[in-house]
Amino acid sequence: MTTRTPSIFRTAMGADFDRLHPQLRRRFSVGLASGEACTGRGVMDRIWHGAPWVKPFLALGATRNILIPSPGRDVPFVIENVPYTDTYGRETVSFVRTFDLPGRPRRFDAQMVLSPKKDRVLDYLGTHQHLASDLHLHAEPDGSLLIRSGEHRFREGMVDVRVPELIGATAQVRESYNEKTNRFHIQVSVVNRHFGPLFGYEGSFEASYTDIRKAIRPGLRPVREERRA
């Protein structure tokens, strides 16, 4: 009998993965072995920003599909979780979020791979993967998934530095499933230890699953891929 390779999320979480709600287990089992990709379609009830001085940084990040520069309410969005093998042979799962904001859609791109020690997930952000963060995943007592970011690193050419705490931020993501509405609910907040809340969003979506044997659509993969973990 052949044992199917677990998803990168199940591997990182170990036995804790089985404490997730069954619908979350399916969603985070997306991978090359499962043969499935997941697309979520829904509405962000609120996209919020912190103090006014945050806006220039959000606008700068938006040039590389990192963060969302405009707040909004009742914003339609799509999240695409598609597994593929990257340039360096690593199983990767896309987390590409498109927000249909007035004027023009905005994207927040991330690509996730398993860490070399297989105890966490590495989150590469943006079109060029210049930013990387460790993600720690934990099942909550109610079956929801809590994700917290750890150390952030910046990579560009020969540059490979840890982002100082003063200008860095911690992201927290909570994803749950509502059996009454058959929808996933998500809350995201990005907070700087010294300056407080910077950015976040919250909303809900329905998920559908497709066969990954179909070609990954153009524009979903990053322009540049980073090898360093």
C-alpha positions as protocol buffer text, in pm:
chain_id: "A"
residue {
  index: 1
  type: MET
  ca { x: 0 y: 0 z: 0 }
}
residue {
  index: 2
  type: THR
  ca { x: 130 y: 348 z: -91 }
}
residue {
  index: 3
  type: THR
  ca { x: 114 y: 615 z: 179 }
}
residue {
  index: 4
  type: ARG
  ca { x: 9 y: 951 z: 43 }
}
residue {
  index: 5
  type: THR
  ca { x: 239 y: 1239 z: 131 }
}
residue {
  index: 6
  type: PRO
  ca { x: 62 y: 1482 z: 369 }
}
residue {
  index: 7
  type: SER
  ca { x: 16 y: 1847 z: 280 }
}
residue {
  index: 8
  type: ILE
  ca { x: 273 y: 2101 z: 393 }
}
residue {
  index: 9
  type: PHE
  ca { x: 25 y: 2226 z: 655 }
}
residue {
  index: 10
  type: ARG
  ca { x: -47 y: 1882 z: 801 }
}
residue {
  index: 11
  type: THR
  ca { x: 326 y: 1811 z: 815 }
}
residue {
  index: 12
  type: ALA
  ca { x: 400 y: 2137 z: 997 }
}
residue {
  index: 13
  type: MET
  ca { x: 115 y: 2093 z: 1247 }
}
residue {
  index: 14
  type: GLY
  ca { x: 157 y: 1722 z: 1316 }
}
residue {
  index: 15
  type: ALA
  ca { x: -116 y: 1566 z: 1530 }
}
residue {
  index: 16
  type: ASP
  ca { x: -260 y: 1914 z: 1600 }
}
residue {
  index: 17
  type: PHE
  ca { x: -393 y: 1917 z: 1241 }
}
residue {
  index: 18
  type: ASP
  ca { x: -656 y: 1655 z: 1333 }
}
residue {
  index: 19
  type: ARG
  ca { x: -813 y: 1897 z: 1583 }
}
residue {
  index: 20
  type: LEU
  ca { x: -921 y: 2130 z: 1304 }
}
residue {
  index: 21
  type: HIS
  ca { x: -1281 y: 2137 z: 1179 }
}
residue {
  index: 22
  type: PRO
  ca { x: -1321 y: 1881 z: 896 }
}
residue {
  index: 23
  type: GLN
  ca { x: -1377 y: 2155 z: 638 }
}
residue {
  index: 24
  type: LEU
  ca { x: -1058 y: 2330 z: 746 }
}
residue {
  index: 25
  type: ARG
  ca { x: -873 y: 1998 z: 729 }
}
residue {
  index: 26
  type: ARG
  ca { x: -985 y: 1958 z: 369 }
}
residue {
  index: 27
  type: ARG
  ca { x: -896 y: 2315 z: 277 }
}
residue {
  index: 28
  type: PHE
  ca { x: -547 y: 2289 z: 426 }
}
residue {
  index: 29
  type: SER
  ca { x: -492 y: 1945 z: 276 }
}
residue {
  index: 30
  type: VAL
  ca { x: -462 y: 2116 z: -63 }
}
residue {
  index: 31
  type: GLY
  ca { x: -137 y: 1996 z: -216 }
}
residue {
  index: 32
  type: LEU
  ca { x: 26 y: 1793 z: -488 }
}
residue {
  index: 33
  type: ALA
  ca { x: -70 y: 1466 z: -321 }
}
residue {
  index: 34
  type: SER
  ca { x: -436 y: 1559 z: -274 }
}
residue {
  index: 35
  type: GLY
  ca { x: -463 y: 1659 z: -639 }
}
residue {
  index: 36
  type: GLU
  ca { x: -684 y: 1954 z: -546 }
}
residue {
  index: 37
  type: ALA
  ca { x: -669 y: 2331 z: -563 }
}
residue {
  index: 38
  type: CYS
  ca { x: -909 y: 2548 z: -362 }
}
residue {
  index: 39
  type: THR
  ca { x: -1075 y: 2873 z: -468 }
}
residue {
  index: 40
  type: GLY
  ca { x: -1262 y: 3086 z: -216 }
}
residue {
  index: 41
  type: ARG
  ca { x: -1510 y: 3350 z: -327 }
}
residue {
  index: 42
  type: GLY
  ca { x: -1675 y: 3586 z: -85 }
}
residue {
  index: 43
  type: VAL
  ca { x: -1690 y: 3933 z: 68 }
}
residue {
  index: 44
  type: MET
  ca { x: -1462 y: 4119 z: 303 }
}
residue {
  index: 45
  type: ASP
  ca { x: -1693 y: 4295 z: 546 }
}
residue {
  index: 46
  type: ARG
  ca { x: -1416 y: 4536 z: 633 }
}
residue {
  index: 47
  type: ILE
  ca { x: -1062 y: 4623 z: 522 }
}
residue {
  index: 48
  type: TRP
  ca { x: -911 y: 4860 z: 774 }
}
residue {
  index: 49
  type: HIS
  ca { x: -596 y: 5069 z: 821 }
}
residue {
  index: 50
  type: GLY
  ca { x: -424 y: 5203 z: 1131 }
}
residue {
  index: 51
  type: ALA
  ca { x: -289 y: 5556 z: 1175 }
}
residue {
  index: 52
  type: PRO
  ca { x: -267 y: 5784 z: 868 }
}
residue {
  index: 53
  type: TRP
  ca { x: 115 y: 5756 z: 855 }
}
residue {
  index: 54
  type: VAL
  ca { x: 73 y: 5388 z: 765 }
}
residue {
  index: 55
  type: LYS
  ca { x: -74 y: 5467 z: 422 }
}
residue {
  index: 56
  type: PRO
  ca { x: 255 y: 5543 z: 238 }
}
residue {
  index: 57
  type: PHE
  ca { x: 399 y: 5209 z: 351 }
}
residue {
  index: 58
  type: LEU
  ca { x: 86 y: 5023 z: 239 }
}
residue {
  index: 59
  type: ALA
  ca { x: 100 y: 5201 z: -97 }
}
residue {
  index: 60
  type: LEU
  ca { x: 466 y: 5104 z: -138 }
}
residue {
  index: 61
  type: GLY
  ca { x: 392 y: 4741 z: -54 }
}
residue {
  index: 62
  type: ALA
  ca { x: 105 y: 4739 z: -301 }
}
residue {
  index: 63
  type: THR
  ca { x: 349 y: 4791 z: -589 }
}
residue {
  index: 64
  type: ARG
  ca { x: 468 y: 4433 z: -526 }
}
residue {
  index: 65
  type: ASN
  ca { x: 128 y: 4290 z: -430 }
}
residue {
  index: 66
  type: ILE
  ca { x: 200 y: 4311 z: -57 }
}
residue {
  index: 67
  type: LEU
  ca { x: -76 y: 4457 z: 163 }
}
residue {
  index: 68
  type: ILE
  ca { x: -381 y: 4654 z: 48 }
}
residue {
  index: 69
  type: PRO
  ca { x: -349 y: 5035 z: 15 }
}
residue {
  index: 70
  type: SER
  ca { x: -721 y: 5120 z: 32 }
}
residue {
  index: 71
  type: PRO
  ca { x: -973 y: 5054 z: 312 }
}
residue {
  index: 72
  type: GLY
  ca { x: -1323 y: 4944 z: 226 }
}
residue {
  index: 73
  type: ARG
  ca { x: -1642 y: 4769 z: 328 }
}
residue {
  index: 74
  type: ASP
  ca { x: -1834 y: 4485 z: 162 }
}
residue {
  index: 75
  type: VAL
  ca { x: -1549 y: 4422 z: -82 }
}
residue {
  index: 76
  type: PRO
  ca { x: -1582 y: 4116 z: -309 }
}
residue {
  index: 77
  type: PHE
  ca { x: -1269 y: 3902 z: -308 }
}
residue {
  index: 78
  type: VAL
  ca { x: -1121 y: 3576 z: -434 }
}
residue {
  index: 79
  type: ILE
  ca { x: -848 y: 3364 z: -274 }
}
residue {
  index: 80
  type: GLU
  ca { x: -665 y: 3108 z: -488 }
}
residue {
  index: 81
  type: ASN
  ca { x: -481 y: 2822 z: -317 }
}
residue {
  index: 82
  type: VAL
  ca { x: -306 y: 2628 z: -591 }
}
residue {
  index: 83
  type: PRO
  ca { x: -26 y: 2375 z: -531 }
}
residue {
  index: 84
  type: TYR
  ca { x: 269 y: 2349 z: -769 }
}
residue {
  index: 85
  type: THR
  ca { x: 641 y: 2271 z: -773 }
}
residue {
  index: 86
  type: ASP
  ca { x: 856 y: 2583 z: -773 }
}
residue {
  index: 87
  type: THR
  ca { x: 1184 y: 2646 z: -955 }
}
residue {
  index: 88
  type: TYR
  ca { x: 1380 y: 2481 z: -673 }
}
residue {
  index: 89
  type: GLY
  ca { x: 1171 y: 2164 z: -662 }
}
residue {
  index: 90
  type: ARG
  ca { x: 973 y: 2257 z: -350 }
}
residue {
  index: 91
  type: GLU
  ca { x: 603 y: 2191 z: -313 }
}
residue {
  index: 92
  type: THR
  ca { x: 441 y: 2535 z: -298 }
}
residue {
  index: 93
  type: VAL
  ca { x: 85 y: 2648 z: -229 }
}
residue {
  index: 94
  type: SER
  ca { x: -28 y: 2988 z: -353 }
}
residue {
  index: 95
  type: PHE
  ca { x: -229 y: 3225 z: -134 }
}
residue {
  index: 96
  type: VAL
  ca { x: -322 y: 3487 z: -392 }
}
residue {
  index: 97
  type: ARG
  ca { x: -598 y: 3719 z: -272 }
}
residue {
  index: 98
  type: THR
  ca { x: -769 y: 3961 z: -513 }
}
residue {
  index: 99
  type: PHE
  ca { x: -984 y: 4238 z: -365 }
}
residue {
  index: 100
  type: ASP
  ca { x: -1232 y: 4406 z: -601 }
}
residue {
  index: 101
  type: LEU
  ca { x: -1190 y: 4756 z: -464 }
}
residue {
  index: 102
  type: PRO
  ca { x: -1346 y: 5060 z: -638 }
}
residue {
  index: 103
  type: GLY
  ca { x: -1123 y: 5192 z: -916 }
}
residue {
  index: 104
  type: ARG
  ca { x: -902 y: 4885 z: -955 }
}
residue {
  index: 105
  type: PRO
  ca { x: -861 y: 4537 z: -810 }
}
residue {
  index: 106
  type: ARG
  ca { x: -576 y: 4489 z: -564 }
}
residue {
  index: 107
  type: ARG
  ca { x: -380 y: 4171 z: -496 }
}
residue {
  index: 108
  type: PHE
  ca { x: -207 y: 4041 z: -187 }
}
residue {
  index: 109
  type: ASP
  ca { x: 22 y: 3755 z: -294 }
}
residue {
  index: 110
  type: ALA
  ca { x: 192 y: 3490 z: -85 }
}
residue {
  index: 111
  type: GLN
  ca { x: 348 y: 3154 z: -168 }
}
residue {
  index: 112
  type: MET
  ca { x: 396 y: 2896 z: 108 }
}
residue {
  index: 113
  type: VAL
  ca { x: 648 y: 2614 z: 137 }
}
residue {
  index: 114
  type: LEU
  ca { x: 748 y: 2378 z: 418 }
}
residue {
  index: 115
  type: SER
  ca { x: 1047 y: 2488 z: 625 }
}
residue {
  index: 116
  type: PRO
  ca { x: 1368 y: 2281 z: 598 }
}
residue {
  index: 117
  type: LYS
  ca { x: 1304 y: 2141 z: 949 }
}
residue {
  index: 118
  type: LYS
  ca { x: 940 y: 2066 z: 855 }
}
residue {
  index: 119
  type: ASP
  ca { x: 817 y: 2224 z: 1178 }
}
residue {
  index: 120
  type: ARG
  ca { x: 666 y: 2540 z: 1030 }
}
residue {
  index: 121
  type: VAL
  ca { x: 556 y: 2697 z: 703 }
}
residue {
  index: 122
  type: LEU
  ca { x: 759 y: 2963 z: 520 }
}
residue {
  index: 123
  type: ASP
  ca { x: 554 y: 3247 z: 377 }
}
residue {
  index: 124
  type: TYR
  ca { x: 710 y: 3430 z: 81 }
}
residue {
  index: 125
  type: LEU
  ca { x: 534 y: 3761 z: 14 }
}
residue {
  index: 126
  type: GLY
  ca { x: 477 y: 3958 z: -303 }
}
residue {
  index: 127
  type: THR
  ca { x: 557 y: 3932 z: -671 }
}
residue {
  index: 128
  type: HIS
  ca { x: 932 y: 3897 z: -611 }
}
residue {
  index: 129
  type: GLN
  ca { x: 937 y: 3715 z: -275 }
}
residue {
  index: 130
  type: HIS
  ca { x: 1157 y: 3983 z: -120 }
}
residue {
  index: 131
  type: LEU
  ca { x: 997 y: 3925 z: 220 }
}
residue {
  index: 132
  type: ALA
  ca { x: 982 y: 3591 z: 397 }
}
residue {
  index: 133
  type: SER
  ca { x: 826 y: 3503 z: 731 }
}
residue {
  index: 134
  type: ASP
  ca { x: 794 y: 3196 z: 951 }
}
residue {
  index: 135
  type: LEU
  ca { x: 434 y: 3091 z: 1015 }
}
residue {
  index: 136
  type: HIS
  ca { x: 328 y: 2900 z: 1325 }
}
residue {
  index: 137
  type: LEU
  ca { x: -5 y: 2715 z: 1292 }
}
residue {
  index: 138
  type: HIS
  ca { x: -222 y: 2604 z: 1581 }
}
residue {
  index: 139
  type: ALA
  ca { x: -566 y: 2440 z: 1612 }
}
residue {
  index: 140
  type: GLU
  ca { x: -794 y: 2622 z: 1857 }
}
residue {
  index: 141
  type: PRO
  ca { x: -1038 y: 2440 z: 2091 }
}
residue {
  index: 142
  type: ASP
  ca { x: -1332 y: 2529 z: 1864 }
}
residue {
  index: 143
  type: GLY
  ca { x: -1163 y: 2374 z: 1558 }
}
residue {
  index: 144
  type: SER
  ca { x: -1053 y: 2703 z: 1406 }
}
residue {
  index: 145
  type: LEU
  ca { x: -700 y: 2763 z: 1277 }
}
residue {
  index: 146
  type: LEU
  ca { x: -477 y: 3030 z: 1429 }
}
residue {
  index: 147
  type: ILE
  ca { x: -170 y: 3139 z: 1234 }
}
residue {
  index: 148
  type: ARG
  ca { x: 94 y: 3372 z: 1378 }
}
residue {
  index: 149
  type: SER
  ca { x: 392 y: 3509 z: 1191 }
}
residue {
  index: 150
  type: GLY
  ca { x: 740 y: 3490 z: 1337 }
}
residue {
  index: 151
  type: GLU
  ca { x: 1068 y: 3641 z: 1222 }
}
residue {
  index: 152
  type: HIS
  ca { x: 1066 y: 3842 z: 898 }
}
residue {
  index: 153
  type: ARG
  ca { x: 1356 y: 3844 z: 654 }
}
residue {
  index: 154
  type: PHE
  ca { x: 1434 y: 4067 z: 355 }
}
residue {
  index: 155
  type: ARG
  ca { x: 1618 y: 3922 z: 54 }
}
residue {
  index: 156
  type: GLU
  ca { x: 1738 y: 4107 z: -256 }
}
residue {
  index: 157
  type: GLY
  ca { x: 2050 y: 3996 z: -441 }
}
residue {
  index: 158
  type: MET
  ca { x: 2331 y: 3962 z: -185 }
}
residue {
  index: 159
  type: VAL
  ca { x: 2119 y: 4128 z: 84 }
}
residue {
  index: 160
  type: ASP
  ca { x: 1981 y: 3886 z: 344 }
}
residue {
  index: 161
  type: VAL
  ca { x: 1878 y: 4060 z: 666 }
}
residue {
  index: 162
  type: ARG
  ca { x: 1634 y: 4018 z: 949 }
}
residue {
  index: 163
  type: VAL
  ca { x: 1371 y: 4294 z: 954 }
}
residue {
  index: 164
  type: PRO
  ca { x: 1421 y: 4494 z: 1279 }
}
residue {
  index: 165
  type: GLU
  ca { x: 1138 y: 4473 z: 1530 }
}
residue {
  index: 166
  type: LEU
  ca { x: 1097 y: 4851 z: 1522 }
}
residue {
  index: 167
  type: ILE
  ca { x: 977 y: 4851 z: 1161 }
}
residue {
  index: 168
  type: GLY
  ca { x: 853 y: 4493 z: 1141 }
}
residue {
  index: 169
  type: ALA
  ca { x: 507 y: 4365 z: 1230 }
}
residue {
  index: 170
  type: THR
  ca { x: 334 y: 4052 z: 1348 }
}
residue {
  index: 171
  type: ALA
  ca { x: 47 y: 3907 z: 1148 }
}
residue {
  index: 172
  type: GLN
  ca { x: -228 y: 3700 z: 1307 }
}
residue {
  index: 173
  type: VAL
  ca { x: -480 y: 3506 z: 1098 }
}
residue {
  index: 174
  type: ARG
  ca { x: -780 y: 3321 z: 1235 }
}
residue {
  index: 175
  type: GLU
  ca { x: -982 y: 3102 z: 999 }
}
residue {
  index: 176
  type: SER
  ca { x: -1296 y: 2912 z: 1103 }
}
residue {
  index: 177
  type: TYR
  ca { x: -1592 y: 2735 z: 946 }
}
residue {
  index: 178
  type: ASN
  ca { x: -1960 y: 2811 z: 1013 }
}
residue {
  index: 179
  type: GLU
  ca { x: -2175 y: 2503 z: 962 }
}
residue {
  index: 180
  type: LYS
  ca { x: -2498 y: 2706 z: 959 }
}
residue {
  index: 181
  type: THR
  ca { x: -2392 y: 2920 z: 663 }
}
residue {
  index: 182
  type: ASN
  ca { x: -2145 y: 2673 z: 505 }
}
residue {
  index: 183
  type: ARG
  ca { x: -1891 y: 2952 z: 483 }
}
residue {
  index: 184
  type: PHE
  ca { x: -1534 y: 3002 z: 597 }
}
residue {
  index: 185
  type: HIS
  ca { x: -1470 y: 3308 z: 812 }
}
residue {
  index: 186
  type: ILE
  ca { x: -1136 y: 3485 z: 825 }
}
residue {
  index: 187
  type: GLN
  ca { x: -988 y: 3762 z: 1039 }
}
residue {
  index: 188
  type: VAL
  ca { x: -645 y: 3911 z: 970 }
}
residue {
  index: 189
  type: SER
  ca { x: -459 y: 4174 z: 1170 }
}
residue {
  index: 190
  type: VAL
  ca { x: -107 y: 4310 z: 1126 }
}
residue {
  index: 191
  type: VAL
  ca { x: 33 y: 4486 z: 1434 }
}
residue {
  index: 192
  type: ASN
  ca { x: 361 y: 4658 z: 1514 }
}
residue {
  index: 193
  type: ARG
  ca { x: 472 y: 4608 z: 1873 }
}
residue {
  index: 194
  type: HIS
  ca { x: 562 y: 4975 z: 1915 }
}
residue {
  index: 195
  type: PHE
  ca { x: 311 y: 5155 z: 1691 }
}
residue {
  index: 196
  type: GLY
  ca { x: 2 y: 4939 z: 1723 }
}
residue {
  index: 197
  type: PRO
  ca { x: -244 y: 4808 z: 1457 }
}
residue {
  index: 198
  type: LEU
  ca { x: -135 y: 4870 z: 1098 }
}
residue {
  index: 199
  type: PHE
  ca { x: -371 y: 4684 z: 869 }
}
residue {
  index: 200
  type: GLY
  ca { x: -629 y: 4405 z: 858 }
}
residue {
  index: 201
  type: TYR
  ca { x: -944 y: 4261 z: 712 }
}
residue {
  index: 202
  type: GLU
  ca { x: -1230 y: 4030 z: 802 }
}
residue {
  index: 203
  type: GLY
  ca { x: -1497 y: 3853 z: 601 }
}
residue {
  index: 204
  type: SER
  ca { x: -1628 y: 3520 z: 480 }
}
residue {
  index: 205
  type: PHE
  ca { x: -1624 y: 3302 z: 171 }
}
residue {
  index: 206
  type: GLU
  ca { x: -1739 y: 2977 z: 14 }
}
residue {
  index: 207
  type: ALA
  ca { x: -1482 y: 2730 z: -119 }
}
residue {
  index: 208
  type: SER
  ca { x: -1476 y: 2512 z: -428 }
}
residue {
  index: 209
  type: TYR
  ca { x: -1219 y: 2250 z: -527 }
}
residue {
  index: 210
  type: THR
  ca { x: -1070 y: 2174 z: -868 }
}
residue {
  index: 211
  type: ASP
  ca { x: -833 y: 1919 z: -1018 }
}
residue {
  index: 212
  type: ILE
  ca { x: -474 y: 2048 z: -1024 }
}
residue {
  index: 213
  type: ARG
  ca { x: -395 y: 1857 z: -1342 }
}
residue {
  index: 214
  type: LYS
  ca { x: -521 y: 2166 z: -1519 }
}
residue {
  index: 215
  type: ALA
  ca { x: -242 y: 2412 z: -1596 }
}
residue {
  index: 216
  type: ILE
  ca { x: -181 y: 2680 z: -1334 }
}
residue {
  index: 217
  type: ARG
  ca { x: -320 y: 3003 z: -1470 }
}
residue {
  index: 218
  type: PRO
  ca { x: -78 y: 3271 z: -1597 }
}
residue {
  index: 219
  type: GLY
  ca { x: 10 y: 3536 z: -1340 }
}
residue {
  index: 220
  type: LEU
  ca { x: -49 y: 3321 z: -1033 }
}
residue {
  index: 221
  type: ARG
  ca { x: 317 y: 3237 z: -973 }
}
residue {
  index: 222
  type: PRO
  ca { x: 557 y: 3512 z: -862 }
}
residue {
  index: 223
  type: VAL
  ca { x: 785 y: 3695 z: -1103 }
}
residue {
  index: 224
  type: ARG
  ca { x: 1090 y: 3589 z: -899 }
}
residue {
  index: 225
  type: GLU
  ca { x: 1132 y: 3294 z: -662 }
}
residue {
  index: 226
  type: GLU
  ca { x: 1358 y: 3301 z: -357 }
}
residue {
  index: 227
  type: ARG
  ca { x: 1560 y: 2995 z: -261 }
}
residue {
  index: 228
  type: ARG
  ca { x: 1672 y: 3108 z: 83 }
}
residue {
  index: 229
  type: ALA
  ca { x: 1453 y: 2984 z: 368 }
}
